[in-house]
């Protein structure tokens, strides 16, 4: 065999060996969590005694928004994500599009899938869902909670506390109702600041378009302006990690919330927009890994 041929074959073998092997295939299923409500769920990883991780997407997003993180953690953990009700390919409903009902859906999902002492990771809207979960069910059966780049809502009080911010948000609502696709493209362009693989944003917009605007609007209002959920922070008596973007307009509020939680870590990730786990996946994964290791 000629030397250059041998070298070429060695380089190919080395490249193949360096490609990470998927720990497990991603399975997809439908789980009934309420009468006539089915959630689309994806799952990977092994039931090996380590805490399962449940990644919960934000407003109008689907489970795939977490795909990179699922692939990072499924070698050591059972990893689950899902499309919340009225999002992605889960059942669309005219009622129950609130953090309180989504918390009940999550509770049902954990019970049906026998997810024992999970770490719940919620981004954006899902921070409200986890606050609602803690308020209703407590955290005695939860190994840990991760709140990603959103402050817990102050309900209607937020309107008086931050009138200019509220006026800006309501102005955006009008754009969403009149031109859903334009709004969503602008939104993803604002919350993701780093280049992504071809088609990533298109797929995220397509998933978000699955939520009818009238339902999406009711979700936004319920998330932001209906219930003051801040008291739930004191009920989070499991370990809690707050991961905030250094560019978040809610950064100071997230820092203040850390003071209301008994066992909390706060991690600020700079050079990232709201979708911090997409903009800075390595730093996000490092923060989550450190949290998981600290729980053991």
Backbone as numpy.savetxt, mean C-alpha at the origin, in Angstrom:
# Nx Ny Nz CAx CAy CAz Cx Cy Cz
38.29 -26.61 -27.83 37.43 -25.41 -27.83 38.32 -24.17 -27.83
38.05 -23.25 -28.71 38.84 -22.03 -28.76 38.64 -21.22 -27.48
39.68 -20.45 -27.14 39.67 -19.69 -25.89 38.52 -18.71 -25.84
38.28 -17.97 -26.93 37.22 -16.95 -26.89 35.85 -17.59 -26.74
35.68 -18.80 -27.32 34.40 -19.51 -27.17 34.20 -19.94 -25.73
35.24 -20.45 -25.10 35.15 -20.88 -23.70 34.83 -19.70 -22.79
35.50 -18.57 -23.06 35.25 -17.38 -22.26 33.80 -16.93 -22.41
33.31 -16.95 -23.66 31.93 -16.53 -23.91 30.95 -17.41 -23.17
31.19 -18.74 -23.21 30.30 -19.66 -22.52 30.34 -19.43 -21.01
31.53 -19.14 -20.48 31.67 -18.87 -19.04 30.91 -17.62 -18.65
30.98 -16.59 -19.50 30.27 -15.36 -19.21 28.76 -15.57 -19.23
28.27 -16.37 -20.18 26.85 -16.67 -20.24 26.42 -17.41 -18.98
27.20 -18.41 -18.57 26.88 -19.18 -17.37 26.86 -18.28 -16.15
27.85 -17.36 -16.07 27.90 -16.44 -14.95 26.68 -15.54 -14.92
26.26 -15.06 -16.09 25.10 -14.18 -16.15 23.84 -14.91 -15.73
23.69 -16.17 -16.18 22.52 -16.95 -15.80 22.50 -17.19 -14.31
23.68 -17.51 -13.74 23.75 -17.78 -12.31 23.43 -16.56 -11.47
23.69 -15.36 -12.04 23.48 -14.13 -11.27 22.05 -13.65 -11.29
21.21 -14.23 -12.18 19.82 -13.81 -12.26 19.07 -14.36 -11.05
18.42 -13.52 -10.25 17.73 -14.04 -9.08 16.60 -14.98 -9.48
16.50 -16.08 -8.75 15.46 -17.06 -9.00 14.23 -16.68 -8.18
13.07 -16.69 -8.82 11.84 -16.39 -8.10 11.64 -17.41 -7.02
11.38 -16.96 -5.80 11.21 -17.88 -4.68 9.97 -18.73 -4.86
8.94 -18.19 -5.45 7.70 -18.94 -5.63 6.86 -18.23 -6.67
5.99 -18.98 -7.34 5.09 -18.33 -8.30 4.05 -17.49 -7.57
3.50 -16.52 -8.30 2.44 -15.69 -7.74 1.11 -16.31 -8.10
0.32 -16.64 -7.09 -1.00 -17.23 -7.29 -2.06 -16.14 -7.20
-3.11 -16.28 -7.98 -4.23 -15.33 -7.98 -5.51 -16.06 -7.62
-6.34 -15.44 -6.80 -7.61 -16.05 -6.42 -8.63 -14.98 -6.11
-9.86 -15.39 -5.92 -10.95 -14.50 -5.51 -11.45 -14.97 -4.16
-11.57 -14.03 -3.22 -11.98 -14.35 -1.85 -13.22 -13.53 -1.51
-14.28 -14.21 -1.04 -15.49 -13.51 -0.60 -15.26 -12.95 0.80
-15.45 -11.64 0.96 -15.23 -11.00 2.26 -16.51 -10.40 2.84
-17.55 -10.35 2.04 -18.85 -9.82 2.47 -19.89 -10.33 1.47
-21.17 -10.25 1.79 -22.19 -10.68 0.82 -22.02 -9.99 -0.52
-21.84 -10.80 -1.57 -21.71 -10.31 -2.95 -20.47 -9.44 -3.17
-19.47 -9.57 -2.30 -18.22 -8.82 -2.49 -17.05 -9.80 -2.52
-16.36 -9.83 -3.67 -15.19 -10.68 -3.85 -13.97 -9.79 -4.07
-12.90 -10.11 -3.38 -11.64 -9.40 -3.58 -10.69 -10.26 -4.41
-10.05 -9.62 -5.38 -8.99 -10.29 -6.12 -7.72 -10.22 -5.26
-7.12 -11.38 -5.04 -5.98 -11.50 -4.14 -4.83 -12.16 -4.89
-3.62 -11.66 -4.70 -2.43 -12.35 -5.20 -1.56 -12.73 -4.01
-0.87 -13.86 -4.15 -0.09 -14.38 -3.03 1.15 -15.09 -3.55
2.24 -14.97 -2.81 3.48 -15.67 -3.12 4.19 -16.01 -1.83
5.26 -16.78 -1.94 6.05 -17.08 -0.75 5.64 -18.35 -0.04
6.23 -18.54 1.14 6.07 -19.77 1.89 5.51 -19.51 3.29
4.75 -20.47 3.79 4.26 -20.42 5.17 5.32 -21.09 6.03
6.29 -20.31 6.45 7.47 -20.89 7.10 7.66 -20.44 8.54
6.63 -19.86 9.15 6.77 -19.43 10.53 7.09 -17.97 10.70
7.61 -17.33 9.65 7.85 -15.89 9.73 6.53 -15.13 9.54
6.50 -13.92 10.00 5.27 -13.13 9.89 4.90 -12.93 8.43
3.67 -13.25 8.04 3.22 -12.92 6.68 3.18 -11.40 6.51
3.36 -10.95 5.29 3.28 -9.52 4.98 2.09 -9.30 4.06
1.23 -8.36 4.43 0.08 -8.00 3.60 0.28 -6.58 3.12
0.45 -6.39 1.81 0.65 -5.08 1.20 -0.70 -4.56 0.72
-1.11 -3.39 1.20 -2.44 -2.85 0.89 -2.26 -1.59 0.02
-2.82 -1.58 -1.17 -2.61 -0.43 -2.07 -3.44 0.78 -1.68
-3.07 1.90 -2.26 -3.79 3.14 -2.01 -4.98 3.33 -2.93
-5.53 4.54 -2.90 -6.75 4.87 -3.64 -6.61 4.55 -5.12
-7.56 3.79 -5.64 -7.72 3.41 -7.05 -6.63 2.48 -7.58
-5.66 2.12 -6.75 -4.58 1.24 -7.20 -4.96 -0.22 -6.96
-4.22 -1.11 -7.62 -4.43 -2.53 -7.45 -3.22 -3.20 -6.83
-3.34 -4.51 -6.64 -2.28 -5.27 -5.98 -0.95 -5.15 -6.70
-0.98 -5.02 -8.04 0.28 -4.99 -8.81 1.16 -3.80 -8.49
0.61 -2.78 -7.88 1.44 -1.62 -7.53 2.57 -2.03 -6.59
2.35 -3.16 -5.87 3.33 -3.68 -4.90 4.19 -4.80 -5.48
4.12 -5.05 -6.77 4.76 -6.24 -7.34 6.25 -6.32 -7.00
6.99 -5.23 -7.11 8.43 -5.27 -6.83 8.70 -5.65 -5.39
7.89 -5.15 -4.47 8.09 -5.49 -3.05 7.70 -6.93 -2.77
6.67 -7.41 -3.43 6.29 -8.82 -3.28 7.46 -9.70 -3.68
8.09 -9.38 -4.81 9.20 -10.19 -5.30 10.44 -10.08 -4.41
10.57 -8.98 -3.67 11.71 -8.83 -2.77 11.56 -9.67 -1.50
10.33 -9.87 -1.06 10.12 -10.47 0.26 9.55 -11.88 0.21
9.21 -12.40 -0.96 8.56 -13.71 -0.98 9.54 -14.87 -0.80
10.84 -14.58 -0.73 11.78 -15.67 -0.48 11.78 -16.08 0.99
11.36 -15.17 1.88 11.39 -15.47 3.31 10.03 -15.36 3.99
9.05 -14.81 3.29 7.75 -14.55 3.91 6.62 -14.99 2.99
5.51 -15.33 3.58 4.26 -15.40 2.82 3.83 -13.96 2.56
3.60 -13.63 1.31 3.32 -12.24 0.92 1.99 -12.19 0.18
1.14 -11.27 0.58 -0.21 -11.14 0.02 -0.47 -9.68 -0.34
-1.16 -9.48 -1.45 -1.72 -8.17 -1.76 -3.08 -8.40 -2.41
-3.84 -7.34 -2.57 -5.18 -7.50 -3.11 -5.68 -6.18 -3.66
-6.70 -6.28 -4.52 -7.43 -5.10 -4.97 -8.55 -4.84 -3.95
-8.54 -3.73 -3.24 -9.64 -3.45 -2.31 -10.98 -3.36 -3.05
-12.06 -3.43 -2.31 -13.38 -3.35 -2.95 -13.48 -2.08 -3.79
-14.13 -2.20 -4.91 -14.34 -1.12 -5.88 -13.07 -0.67 -6.58
-11.98 -1.44 -6.44 -10.72 -1.12 -7.11 -10.25 -2.32 -7.92
-9.55 -2.03 -9.01 -8.98 -3.09 -9.82 -10.04 -4.07 -10.27
-9.80 -5.35 -10.02 -10.70 -6.41 -10.48 -11.54 -6.99 -9.34
-11.62 -6.29 -8.23 -12.52 -6.70 -7.16 -13.92 -6.16 -7.44
-14.89 -6.64 -6.67 -16.28 -6.24 -6.86 -16.46 -4.74 -6.67
-17.21 -4.12 -7.57 -17.57 -2.71 -7.43 -18.88 -2.61 -6.67
-18.93 -1.80 -5.64 -20.13 -1.64 -4.84 -20.47 -0.16 -4.68
-21.75 0.12 -4.58 -22.17 1.51 -4.37 -22.11 1.91 -2.91
-22.06 0.92 -2.01 -21.97 1.23 -0.59 -20.70 0.60 -0.01
-20.35 1.02 1.18 -19.20 0.44 1.86 -17.85 0.89 1.37
-17.79 1.97 0.61 -16.51 2.46 0.09 -15.86 3.41 1.09
-15.63 2.90 2.27 -15.09 3.68 3.38 -13.92 2.92 4.01
-13.02 3.62 4.69 -11.97 2.91 5.42 -12.52 1.92 6.43
-13.65 2.25 7.04 -14.22 1.36 8.04 -14.67 0.04 7.42
-15.30 0.09 6.26 -15.72 -1.15 5.61 -14.52 -1.90 5.02
-13.57 -1.17 4.48 -12.38 -1.85 3.96 -11.61 -2.53 5.09
-11.64 -1.94 6.29 -11.02 -2.60 7.45 -11.74 -3.91 7.75
-13.08 -3.91 7.66 -13.85 -5.13 7.87 -13.53 -6.16 6.79
-13.38 -5.70 5.54 -12.99 -6.60 4.45 -11.63 -7.24 4.73
-10.69 -6.42 5.19 -9.36 -6.93 5.51 -9.42 -7.96 6.63
-10.19 -7.67 7.65 -10.34 -8.60 8.77 -10.90 -9.94 8.28
-11.90 -9.89 7.41 -12.48 -11.11 6.85 -11.47 -11.86 5.99
-10.70 -11.13 5.20 -9.69 -11.75 4.34 -8.64 -12.48 5.18
-8.16 -11.84 6.24 -7.15 -12.47 7.09 -7.69 -13.75 7.73
-8.95 -13.71 8.16 -9.55 -14.89 8.78 -9.73 -16.01 7.77
-10.27 -15.69 6.59 -10.55 -16.72 5.59 -9.28 -17.36 5.07
-8.22 -16.58 4.94 -6.96 -17.09 4.41 -6.02 -17.57 5.51
-6.48 -17.53 6.75 -5.69 -17.99 7.90 -4.32 -17.33 7.92
-4.34 -16.03 7.83 -3.11 -15.23 7.87 -2.83 -14.92 9.34
-1.88 -15.62 9.91 -1.62 -15.55 11.35 -0.59 -14.48 11.68
-0.97 -13.55 12.52 -0.09 -12.47 13.01 0.70 -11.82 11.87
0.00 -11.17 10.97 0.67 -10.54 9.83 1.29 -9.19 10.17
2.15 -8.75 9.29 2.59 -7.36 9.24 1.77 -6.70 8.15
1.02 -5.67 8.51 0.14 -4.98 7.57 0.83 -3.71 7.07
1.03 -3.62 5.76 1.71 -2.48 5.15 0.69 -1.72 4.31
0.35 -0.51 4.73 -0.66 0.26 4.03 -0.11 1.58 3.52
-0.38 1.86 2.25 0.10 3.09 1.62 -1.06 4.02 1.31
-0.90 5.30 1.62 -1.83 6.35 1.22 -3.22 6.08 1.79
-4.24 5.86 0.95 -5.57 5.58 1.46 -5.56 4.44 2.47
-4.70 3.45 2.29 -4.68 2.30 3.18 -4.22 2.65 4.58
-3.56 3.80 4.75 -3.26 4.27 6.11 -4.56 4.51 6.87
-5.56 5.08 6.18 -6.87 5.26 6.82 -7.51 3.91 7.15
-7.35 2.94 6.24 -7.91 1.62 6.46 -7.30 0.97 7.71
-5.98 1.13 7.88 -5.33 0.52 9.03 -5.69 1.24 10.32
-5.90 2.55 10.25 -6.38 3.26 11.43 -7.77 2.77 11.81
-8.63 2.59 10.81 -9.97 2.08 11.07 -9.90 0.66 11.62
-8.97 -0.13 11.12 -8.80 -1.50 11.61 -8.41 -1.50 13.09
-7.42 -0.68 13.44 -6.98 -0.62 14.83 -8.10 -0.13 15.75
-8.89 0.83 15.27 -9.99 1.36 16.08 -11.03 0.29 16.36
-11.31 -0.56 15.37 -12.39 -1.54 15.52 -11.92 -2.86 16.13
-10.76 -3.35 15.72 -10.33 -4.68 16.11 -9.14 -4.70 17.06
-8.49 -3.56 17.25 -7.26 -3.57 18.02 -6.13 -4.23 17.23
-4.99 -4.43 17.87 -3.84 -4.99 17.15 -3.25 -6.21 17.87
-4.00 -6.83 18.75 -3.46 -7.98 19.50 -3.10 -9.15 18.59
-3.77 -9.27 17.45 -3.49 -10.36 16.52 -2.59 -9.94 15.36
-2.02 -8.74 15.45 -1.19 -8.18 14.39 0.25 -8.11 14.88
1.19 -8.61 14.06 2.60 -8.58 14.45 3.20 -7.20 14.30
2.74 -6.44 13.31 3.29 -5.11 13.09 2.47 -4.35 12.06
2.59 -3.03 12.08 1.89 -2.16 11.15 2.90 -1.21 10.52
2.79 -1.01 9.22 3.64 -0.06 8.49 2.74 0.95 7.80
2.87 2.20 8.16 2.09 3.29 7.58 2.98 4.05 6.59
2.57 4.06 5.33 3.44 4.59 4.28 2.91 5.90 3.73
3.57 6.97 4.08 3.43 8.31 3.51 2.00 8.85 3.46
1.33 8.80 4.60 0.04 9.48 4.73 -0.24 9.70 6.21
-0.78 10.85 6.52 -1.21 11.11 7.88 -2.62 10.60 8.08
-2.92 10.15 9.29 -4.27 9.69 9.60 -5.22 10.88 9.57
-6.40 10.67 8.99 -7.35 11.77 8.76 -7.88 12.35 10.06
-8.06 13.67 10.04 -8.73 14.36 11.14 -10.21 14.56 10.89
-10.74 13.95 9.83 -12.16 14.05 9.54 -12.56 15.46 9.13
-13.79 15.81 9.47 -14.30 17.14 9.10 -13.48 18.25 9.73
-12.85 17.98 10.85 -12.00 18.99 11.48 -10.88 19.45 10.57
-10.46 18.57 9.65 -9.36 18.92 8.76 -9.73 20.09 7.85
-11.01 20.25 7.56 -11.42 21.35 6.69 -11.11 22.69 7.34
-11.43 22.80 8.63 -11.16 24.04 9.34 -9.67 24.19 9.67
-9.00 23.07 9.93 -7.58 23.13 10.30 -6.69 23.53 9.13
-7.06 23.10 7.91 -6.22 23.34 6.73 -7.10 23.76 5.56
-7.69 24.96 5.61 -8.65 25.36 4.57 -8.05 25.48 3.18
-6.83 25.99 3.07 -6.24 26.16 1.74 -5.94 24.81 1.10
-5.44 23.89 1.90 -5.18 22.53 1.40 -6.48 21.87 0.96
-7.52 22.06 1.76 -8.82 21.46 1.44 -9.38 22.04 0.15
-9.27 23.37 -0.02 -9.76 24.01 -1.24 -9.04 23.48 -2.46
-7.73 23.26 -2.34 -6.94 22.71 -3.45 -7.42 21.31 -3.80
-7.65 20.48 -2.76 -8.10 19.11 -2.99 -9.46 19.08 -3.68
-10.38 19.93 -3.24 -11.70 19.94 -3.86 -11.62 20.42 -5.31
-10.69 21.31 -5.61 -10.49 21.70 -7.00 -10.06 20.53 -7.87
-9.20 19.67 -7.32 -8.77 18.49 -8.05 -9.92 17.50 -8.25
-10.81 17.43 -7.26 -11.95 16.52 -7.39 -12.76 16.83 -8.65
-12.92 18.14 -8.93 -13.67 18.53 -10.12 -13.03 18.00 -11.39
-11.69 18.05 -11.45 -10.99 17.52 -12.61 -11.21 16.02 -12.74
-11.17 15.32 -11.62 -11.37 13.87 -11.64 -12.74 13.51 -12.19
-13.76 14.23 -11.78 -15.12 13.92 -12.23 -15.33 14.26 -13.70
-14.66 15.29 -14.18 -14.88 15.72 -15.56 -14.00 14.98 -16.56
-12.81 14.56 -16.12 -11.90 13.86 -17.03 -11.05 12.88 -16.21
-11.60 11.72 -15.97 -10.96 10.74 -15.09 -9.57 10.37 -15.57
-9.42 10.08 -16.84 -8.13 9.63 -17.33 -7.05 10.70 -17.20
-7.40 11.94 -17.56 -6.43 13.03 -17.44 -6.01 13.24 -15.99
-6.98 13.16 -15.09 -6.68 13.31 -13.67 -5.71 12.21 -13.22
-5.99 10.97 -13.60 -5.18 9.85 -13.14 -3.77 9.91 -13.71
-3.65 10.32 -14.97 -2.31 10.45 -15.54 -1.52 11.55 -14.82
-2.21 12.65 -14.52 -1.54 13.70 -13.77 -1.17 13.24 -12.37
-2.05 12.48 -11.74 -1.79 11.99 -10.39 -0.56 11.08 -10.36
-0.54 10.09 -11.26 0.61 9.18 -11.24 1.89 9.90 -11.64
1.77 10.91 -12.49 2.95 11.71 -12.82 3.48 12.49 -11.63
2.59 12.83 -10.70 3.00 13.58 -9.51 3.51 12.68 -8.39
2.92 11.50 -8.24 3.28 10.66 -7.09 4.43 9.71 -7.39
4.83 9.59 -8.67 6.00 8.81 -9.05 6.97 9.75 -9.75
8.15 9.93 -9.18 9.07 10.92 -9.72 10.26 10.30 -10.46
10.40 8.99 -10.40 11.53 8.33 -11.07 11.06 7.57 -12.30
11.92 7.44 -13.32 11.54 6.69 -14.52 11.18 5.25 -14.18
10.16 4.74 -14.84 9.69 3.38 -14.61 9.75 2.59 -15.92
9.69 1.27 -15.83 9.70 0.45 -17.05 8.54 0.82 -17.97
8.74 0.60 -19.25 7.71 0.92 -20.24 6.40 0.23 -19.89
5.33 0.99 -19.91 4.01 0.44 -19.64 3.58 0.45 -18.19
4.49 0.75 -17.27 4.15 0.70 -15.85 3.03 1.69 -15.51
3.23 2.94 -15.90 2.22 3.96 -15.58 0.93 3.69 -16.35
1.04 3.26 -17.59 -0.17 2.94 -18.36 -1.00 1.88 -17.66
-0.34 0.86 -17.13 -1.07 -0.20 -16.42 -1.69 0.32 -15.13
-0.96 1.19 -14.44 -1.52 1.76 -13.21 -2.75 2.61 -13.50
-2.69 3.40 -14.58 -3.84 4.21 -14.97 -5.01 3.32 -15.37
-4.72 2.27 -16.14 -5.78 1.36 -16.56 -6.47 0.72 -15.37
-5.71 0.32 -14.37 -6.29 -0.25 -13.15 -7.15 0.78 -12.44
-6.65 2.00 -12.34 -7.41 3.05 -11.65 -8.70 3.40 -12.38
-8.70 3.24 -13.70 -9.91 3.51 -14.48 -11.02 2.50 -14.20
-10.69 1.38 -13.57 -11.70 0.38 -13.23 -12.64 0.88 -12.14
-12.22 1.87 -11.37 -13.08 2.45 -10.34 -13.93 3.56 -10.96
-15.25 3.42 -10.99 -16.09 4.50 -11.54 -15.86 5.80 -10.78
-15.81 6.94 -11.48 -15.53 8.22 -10.80 -16.47 8.53 -9.64
-17.74 8.20 -9.76 -18.66 8.49 -8.65 -18.27 7.72 -7.40
-17.81 6.49 -7.57 -17.37 5.69 -6.43 -16.02 6.21 -5.93
-15.13 6.50 -6.86 -13.84 7.04 -6.46 -13.96 8.32 -5.66
-14.91 9.17 -6.05 -15.13 10.42 -5.32 -15.62 10.15 -3.91
-16.57 9.22 -3.77 -17.08 8.91 -2.43 -15.97 8.35 -1.55
-15.05 7.59 -2.14 -13.92 7.05 -1.39 -13.03 8.18 -0.89
-12.72 9.13 -1.75 -11.85 10.24 -1.36 -12.46 11.06 -0.23
-13.75 11.38 -0.36 -14.41 12.16 0.69 -14.41 11.41 2.01
-14.73 10.12 1.95 -14.76 9.32 3.16 -13.38 9.21 3.80
-12.36 9.03 2.98 -11.00 8.92 3.50 -10.58 10.18 4.24
-10.85 11.33 3.62 -10.25 12.57 4.09 -11.09 13.35 5.09
-12.42 13.31 4.95 -13.22 14.34 5.62 -14.40 13.84 6.46
-14.53 12.56 6.69 -15.73 12.10 7.39 -15.48 11.68 8.83
-14.37 10.99 9.11 -14.11 10.44 10.43 -12.74 10.89 10.91
-12.68 11.36 12.15 -11.41 11.67 12.79 -10.84 10.36 13.35
-9.84 9.83 12.71 -9.30 8.52 13.08 -8.02 8.62 13.92
-7.66 9.81 14.34 -6.38 9.98 15.02 -6.30 9.26 16.35
-7.44 9.04 17.00 -7.43 8.32 18.28 -6.96 6.88 18.12
-7.07 6.35 16.90 -6.65 4.97 16.66 -5.15 4.78 16.83
-4.37 5.85 16.71 -2.92 5.73 16.84 -2.54 5.18 18.21
-3.24 5.61 19.24 -2.94 5.14 20.59 -3.32 3.69 20.80
-4.17 3.15 19.91 -4.58 1.75 20.02 -3.64 0.81 19.29
-2.66 1.37 18.60 -1.68 0.54 17.90 -0.60 0.14 18.89
-0.82 -0.99 19.59 0.13 -1.40 20.61 1.06 -2.50 20.13
1.06 -2.77 18.83 2.08 -3.62 18.23 3.19 -2.72 17.70
4.33 -3.27 17.28 5.36 -2.43 16.65 4.82 -1.74 15.40
5.18 -0.47 15.25 4.70 0.33 14.11 5.90 1.00 13.44
5.89 0.99 12.12 6.88 1.71 11.33 6.15 2.73 10.48
6.61 3.97 10.54 6.11 5.02 9.64 7.21 5.33 8.63
6.90 5.18 7.36 7.84 5.52 6.29 7.28 6.71 5.54
7.99 7.81 5.54 7.50 9.04 4.93 8.47 9.54 3.87
7.92 10.06 2.81 8.73 10.76 1.82 9.20 12.09 2.40
10.45 12.42 2.14 10.96 13.71 2.60 10.28 14.87 1.91
9.59 14.61 0.79 8.89 15.65 0.06 7.40 15.71 0.38
6.95 14.91 1.32 5.52 14.84 1.61 5.02 16.14 2.24
3.86 16.62 1.77 3.26 17.81 2.40 2.67 17.45 3.76
2.60 16.15 4.06 2.13 15.69 5.37 3.27 15.23 6.27
4.50 15.58 5.93 5.67 15.09 6.66 5.62 15.45 8.14
5.33 16.71 8.45 5.32 17.11 9.86 4.20 16.42 10.62
3.07 16.24 9.97 1.97 15.53 10.64 2.34 14.08 10.91
3.04 13.47 9.98 3.48 12.09 10.20 4.48 12.01 11.35
5.35 12.97 11.45 6.29 13.01 12.57 5.54 13.18 13.89
4.53 14.04 13.90 3.74 14.24 15.12 3.00 12.97 15.51
2.52 12.24 14.51 1.78 11.00 14.82 2.66 9.97 15.51
3.94 9.97 15.17 4.85 9.02 15.80 4.87 9.19 17.32
4.60 10.41 17.78 4.61 10.67 19.23 3.42 10.04 19.94
2.37 9.71 19.19 1.16 9.14 19.79 1.18 7.62 19.82
2.23 7.01 19.28 2.32 5.56 19.18 3.41 5.06 20.13
3.09 4.04 20.88 4.01 3.57 21.92 5.31 3.01 21.35
5.22 2.09 20.41 6.38 1.36 19.91 6.52 1.66 18.43
7.23 2.72 18.09 7.24 3.21 16.72 8.65 3.51 16.24
8.88 3.26 14.97 10.07 3.73 14.28 9.60 4.71 13.20
10.40 5.72 12.96 10.08 6.67 11.89 11.26 6.71 10.92
10.97 6.49 9.65 12.01 6.52 8.60 11.59 7.52 7.54
12.45 8.48 7.28 12.22 9.45 6.22 13.09 9.08 5.03
12.47 8.97 3.86 13.21 8.64 2.64 13.16 9.85 1.71
14.32 10.43 1.47 14.41 11.62 0.63 14.48 11.25 -0.85
14.36 12.26 -1.68 14.40 12.09 -3.13 13.35 11.08 -3.59
12.15 11.24 -3.07 11.05 10.36 -3.43 9.75 11.15 -3.38
8.83 10.81 -4.26 7.49 11.38 -4.20 6.61 10.48 -3.33
5.31 10.66 -3.45 4.37 9.96 -2.57 4.50 8.43 -2.68
4.70 7.91 -3.86 4.88 6.46 -4.04 6.33 6.11 -3.73
6.69 6.26 -2.48 8.08 6.16 -2.05 8.66 4.78 -2.32
7.84 3.74 -2.26 8.33 2.38 -2.48 8.59 2.12 -3.96
8.04 2.95 -4.84 8.32 2.86 -6.28 9.53 3.72 -6.63
9.59 4.93 -6.08 10.70 5.82 -6.38 12.01 5.34 -5.78
11.97 4.80 -4.57 13.17 4.35 -3.87 12.96 2.94 -3.33
12.83 1.95 -4.21 12.51 0.60 -3.76 13.57 -0.01 -2.84
14.85 0.27 -3.09 15.89 -0.31 -2.26 15.85 0.25 -0.84
15.70 1.56 -0.74 15.64 2.17 0.59 14.37 1.76 1.34
13.27 1.66 0.60 12.03 1.21 1.22 12.19 -0.22 1.73
12.75 -1.09 0.90 12.92 -2.48 1.30 13.87 -2.59 2.50
14.91 -1.75 2.52 15.84 -1.78 3.65 15.13 -1.37 4.94
14.28 -0.34 4.85 13.55 0.10 6.05 12.60 -1.00 6.53
11.90 -1.64 5.61 10.98 -2.70 5.99 11.73 -3.92 6.52
12.86 -4.25 5.90 13.66 -5.37 6.39 14.16 -5.13 7.80
14.65 -3.93 8.06 15.11 -3.59 9.41 14.00 -3.70 10.43
12.81 -3.27 10.05 11.65 -3.37 10.93 11.31 -4.84 11.22
11.28 -5.66 10.18 10.96 -7.07 10.35 11.99 -7.76 11.21
13.26 -7.46 10.97 14.32 -8.09 11.76 14.25 -7.65 13.23
13.88 -6.40 13.45 13.77 -5.90 14.82 12.63 -6.52 15.59
11.65 -7.07 14.88 10.51 -7.70 15.54 10.83 -9.12 16.03
11.88 -9.72 15.50 12.17 -11.13 15.79 12.81 -11.30 17.16
